[in-house]
Amino acid sequence: MSEIDLTHMSDGAKIAWGALVAVAVYLVGQLLSKFFIEPVHELRRSVGEVRFNLAFHAPTIHTPAGRTKESSEAARAALLGNSSDLVSKLHAVPAYKLVRFLAFGALPPAASIERAAVKLRGLATYMHEGGDQANDSISQINSRVESIMRLLCLRHLEGENDA
């Protein structure tokens, strides 16, 4: 393969080659951004929204006695939305194992994200329980929340679990 000799090229040819290289670099950057960087960012955002909803709806999730129809429905809808969002964002990242490796483990394993999505759907089913039935389910609810947090590599805030 012959090399391009820039010393014998006209100024117009040098400009054309420079423009061609610039366009190629731009296109590669755009492809990387659209197919890898943005989907990973959206997935990380979805994981963050799970954390937000677990905190925002904590009174409804963890205190069945204080549930109202409206708060239960809002928590249920948020948890179901998070579940669907996690799965859709996970599957939008091509070559997830490779991307996760290149991100130095900043993303949870795909199987953990899928299990967390299933647990979120399961957690949502408890939101309309009330009375003794809800109180009997509180240990199962707490177990699901802990499992979701662990699977998505989320951490508790300082003093969050203090009574």
N, C-alpha and C positions, 0 to 999 in steps of 0.2 A: 504494500500500500504506500502510495507516495504522500509525502508531507506537503503541506501548503507553504510555499515560500513567499513570505510577506514582503521581502526586500525587492522582489521583481514585480509586485502587484501595483496597479494604479491606485490612486487615492479613492476613486469610485468603488473599485473592487474591495478595498480594505473596509470602506464604510458599509458596503453590502454585506460582507462577511460579519462585521461587528453587529449589524442589525439582526442578521440571521441568528447569531449566537445569543444575542439578547432576547430575541423572541423565544428561542428554544429554552433558555433558562427560565423565562417567565412562565412558559407553558408547563414545564416540569414542576415549578413551584406551585402553580395553580392546581395541578393534578394532585400533588402531595397534600395540599391544603384541603381540597374538596373531598378526597377519598380517604384520608387518614386523620389529619389534624382536627378538622371540624367534627367528624363523627366521634372521635375520642373525647373531645371537649363536651359534646352534647351528652355522652354517656356519663362523664364525670358530673355534669350538671344534674342529670337525673338521679344519680346517687346522692347528691347534695339535697335534692328535693325530698328524697325519702327521709333524710335526717331532719329536714325542716318539718315535714308532716308528722313524724313521730314526736317531735317536740311540741309543735303547735297544737296537735290534737291529743296530747298526753292526758289532759284532764278527762276527756271522753274515753280514751283507750283504757286508762288505768283506774278510773273511778266510776264504776257502773251506776252508783247511786245518783250521781250528778248528771247522768245522760238525759238529754231531751231528744225528741224526735228529730229536730233540726240538727243538733250537734252530732247525733249518731249518723244521720244521712251524710253530713258534710265529711265526717271522718271516713266513713265507708267509701264515699266517692273518691276522696283523696288517695286512700290506700289502693283501691282498684286502679285508679289512674297511674299511680306510681308503679304498680306491678306491670301494667301493659307498657308503660313508657320504658322501663328497664329492659324488657325483652326486645322491644322494637329498636331501641338505641344500640343494644348489644349486637343485634344482627345487622346493623348498618355499618359496623366496623369490619372491613374486609381483613382476612388473615389475622383474626383476633389474637391467636397465640403469639404470632410474630410481633404484632404491634405491642402486646403486653410485655413481651421480652424486651423490646426496644425502649419501652417506657420504664424499664427498671422496676417492674412490679408495682407501679403506681396505680394499676387497675387490678381489681379482684379477678380471680379466675372466672372464666365464662360459666362453668358449672355452678359456682357460688352465686353468681348473679341470677342465674335461672332458678336456683333453689330459693333465693331471697324473694324473687317474684312470686313463687308459689306460696311462700309463707306470708307474704303481704296479702294475697288473696284470701288465705285462710284466716288471717287476722281480721280482715274486713267482715267476715261472716259473724264475728262476735259483737259487732257494734250495735246491733238492735236488741241484744239481750238486756233484760232488766231484772230487778229483784234478786231472789235467791239463786236463780239460774246464772245470772251474771256474776254474782259473788263466787259461785262455785267454779267459774271459768277463769278467775283472775290469775291463778297460777299458770294456766295454759297460755293466757294472753301475755303474761310477763316472759314466759319461756319463748314464745314466738318473737317478741320484740328483741330479746337478747340474741336470739339466733339470727335475726335480720341484721342487727348491728354487727355481729361477728362476721357474717358472710360478706357483708359489704365493706368490711374493715373500717367501720365507724367507731368513734370513741365517745365515751360519756364525758360530759362536762364536769368540771370540778364541783363536787357536792350535789350532782344531779340525783343520785340515788339516796341521799340522806333523808331520813324520815322527818 
